[in-house]
Amino acid sequence: MERRRFLQRSGLAVAGGAGVLVPAHVIADPAAERTAVQEEEQPQRVLVTAAETRLAQTVADGLAATWQVLLTAATEISISRPFRRCGLEADESTRDLVRGMDAIVHLALAGTERSPGDEIDGLVRATYNLLTAAAAEGVRRVVHVSSLAALRGYDEAFTVTEDWRPRPGDDAPALAEYLAESTSREFARQRQLEVVVLRIGTVVRAESIAGDAFDPLWVDERDVAQAVALALPMSPPASARGTAGWTVFHILSDSPRARFSIDKARQRLGYQPQHRW
């Protein structure tokens, strides 16, 4: 009996009555092994916010092949993919929403339907509540989708890269998105989350703007979905200002007339826009 206990503690076991020594894991419970394999084969879970938008649904479609996707919005909507309503308040409902998630895609894009004060307060507060819950529940990866609005204060003659400081001015939507970005940067600075920020242009679908005058800010929604899929598994390096775990990429169409460089996204993400005008 003592010999058997010693062998078990040593990672070995006696097979049958012949006294043959085999590693203990070889004769592990087959049912437990099947369960472990099934768990390994389960796709990782990702939460996508702003489910009421076409962009969020396109992103979800792009991730569905490799991720288990849950969409959320503050209002009830009818969509084919798994959905849960949540206002991203500072309460248990937000923690319940993010619990068990491996990553979050937060579409922190400002609208125009609210007053400037409400827009700023709403977007920043929702971002803070979401990231607080994510950090508390052990979610490590966030892809924060913002826009290039906060950089439009620069003269159009300049080609602006991710290292340039935002200039949101007094434009409420741009200021709201900039402050939401700043919120995510603080979570990264405190090493609570790893955040990849995607600053996108004006979202379109190539087929719907055929024949329209070219806008250098255009980006096809499917190219945004591509960038999100590339950003999710990425380990963000330190930003130019020294914040570890937080980095920014510009996501636009492939055009020599674009004001904002996508070279960094090409080189570090492997981003290759499929639509150009």
N, C-alpha and C positions, 0 to 999 in steps of 0.2 A: 504493500500500500504506500509506504513512504517513497519507494522507487517511482511509482506511478505519479505521485504528486510532484516529485522533483522533475520528472520528464515533462509534465504538463507546464510547470513553471518555466522550464527551459525552452518552451515553444515546440516540444516534441510530444508524441503520444504513441501508445502501443496499439498497433493495428491487429485486430483479431486475437487469436490465441497463440500465434507463432512467435510473438515477441519481437516483431519487426518494427523498427523505429522509423516513423515518417514525420515530417513537419506537421504541426497541429492544424495549420490552415488547410492542409490537403484534405482532411476529413471533416471540414467545417460543415455546418448545416446547409444542405443544398438550397433550401428555401430562403435562408438568409442571404446566400450568395446571389440568388436570382433577384431579391429585393434590392441589393446593393447595385447590381448591374442596371436594373430599371431606373434607380435614382440617378445613376451616372448618365443615362441616356435621356433623361428629362431635359428639355431646353431650359435655359435660364429665363427668369421672369423679368419683364421690363414694363414700367408704367409710363404711359404717354399722356401728357396733360393737353388741355384745350381741344378735347375730342369733338367739339362742335365745329371745328374748322376743317376745311378740305385738306389742308396741309397735314394736320395730325393724322387724318385717316390715310393719306398717301404714305406717310412715314410708317404707320402701323402695317400697311400692306407690304412695304419693303422689308420690314423686320420679321414678318410672320413665318417665313421659311426656317428661320434659325432661332427665334425667340418666342417665348410664350408671352403674348402681348395683352395688357389690360389698359383700356382707355378710360379717361375720367374727364368730367366737366362739371361746372357748377350747376348746370340745369339738366333736366332729363332730356335725353335725345334717343332716337331710334336708329341704331346701327347694327350691322351684322356681327361685328366682333365683340368680345367680352367688354362690358362697360360697367362702371360704378359711378354713381353721382357723388360728388364731394365738393364742397365750397372752399376747401383748403383753409379752414379756420384753425385757430389755435386750440384744438380740442382732440378728443380721442378718435374722432372719425378720420382725421388725417393720418394718425398713427396706424389705425387699422388699414387704411388704404395702402400705405407703403410697406406694411409688415410682410416679410417674406420676399420682397423684391430684391433682385440682384442689381438693378440699375433703374435710373429714371431719365426720361427724355422730357424736359420741361420747356414747353413752347411759351416763353415769356415775352410775347409780342403784344405791344400796346394797341388798343383800338381807338375809335373816335366817338363811340356812342355815349361816353360818360363825360362829366365835367373834368377839366384838367386836374383839379385836386383829387377827385375820386379816382381818376385813372392812375395817378402816381401812387396814391395810398393803396389802392386795390392790388396793383401788380406787385409792388414791393412787399406788401404785407403777405400776400399769397405765397410769394417766393420764400420769404423768411419762414413762414409756417411749414411749408413743404420741406425745406431743407433741414429745419430743426427736427421734424419728425423722422426724416431719412437718417440723419446722424444718430438719433436716439435708437432707431431700429436696426442699425448696423449696415445700412446701405452705403456702399463706398463710391459708386460711380454715378455721376450726373452729367448728361449732355444738356447744356443750357443753350437754347436757341433764341438768339436775339436778332437785331437787325443792324444795318449800317447807318441808321438814321443819326446816331450820335456823332458820326464822323463827317456829316455833310456840311459842317461849318467851314471846311477847308476849301480853298480855291480849286475850281475844277481843273486847273492846269497841273495840279500835283497828282502823282500816283501814290496813294496812301496805303501803307502797310499796317500790319497788326501792332507794330511798335509805336505808332503815333497815338498821342493822347486824345481821348474822346473830347468833342466839343459840342455837347448837347444844346447849349444856349438855354433859351427860355421856352423851347418847344416842348410841350407837355408829354406827348408820346415818346419823343427821344429821351427826355429826362427820366421818364418812368423806366424805360428799358435800361438806361445807363445805371440807375440806382439799383435795379434788380440784378444787373451784372455785378455791381460792387458788392451786393449782398452775398452772392455766390463766391466771390473772391475771398471774402472774410472767412467763410466756412473752410475754404481750402487753406488759407493762411494759418488757421488754427488746427490744421491737419485733421479735420473732422470728415471731409469729403474730398474726392478727386473730381475736378470739374473741367470739362472741355466746353468752351464757348464757341458756338458757330454763329457768326454775324452774317446774316443772309441779306440778299438784295430784295427787289420787288418780285414776289412769287407769282409766276404765271404758268400756264401750260402751253407748250409750243404751238399746238394745233389751234388754240383759241386766239392767238395774236398774229397768225399768218397774214402778211400784208400790211401790218401796222408799222408806223415809223419806229425805228430801233431805239430802245432805251438801254443805255449801258448798265443800268442797275438790274436788268432782268435776270432771273434765275428760274429754271424750270423746277416745279415741285418734286419731280422725280430725281433731279440732281441733289436737291436738299435731302431727300430720303437716302440717297447713296452716301452723302457725307455723314449723316447720323449713324448709318450702319458701320461706317469706317471708324467713327469716333468712339463708339461704345466700348470696343475692346482695347482702346489705346490707353497706355499709361502716360498721363500728361507730364512733360518735363517742367522745370521751373520757368516761369514767365520772364520776360525781359526785365521786369521790375523785381525779380527775386522771389516771387510767391511760388513755392513748390506745390505741385498738384493742381495747377490752374494754368490753362493756356487758351489762346484765342486763334481762330481761323476765320478768314474771309471766304464766303461761299457764293460764287457768282457763275455766270455763264462764261464760256471760253470766247472772249472777244478782245482784239487788240485795242478797242476803244473803251474798255472798262476802266473806271476811275480807281478801283480798288484791286490791289494785287492779290492773286490767288496762288502765287508761287509757293508760299509756305504750306498751303493745303495740298498742293501737288506733291511736294517733296516729303512731307512728314505724314500726311494721311494717306497718300496714294489716290487723292481725289482726281477724277478725270471726268469733267462735265460732258455729258452726251449730247447736249443741245446748245447750239450756238446760232447767232443771227448775223 
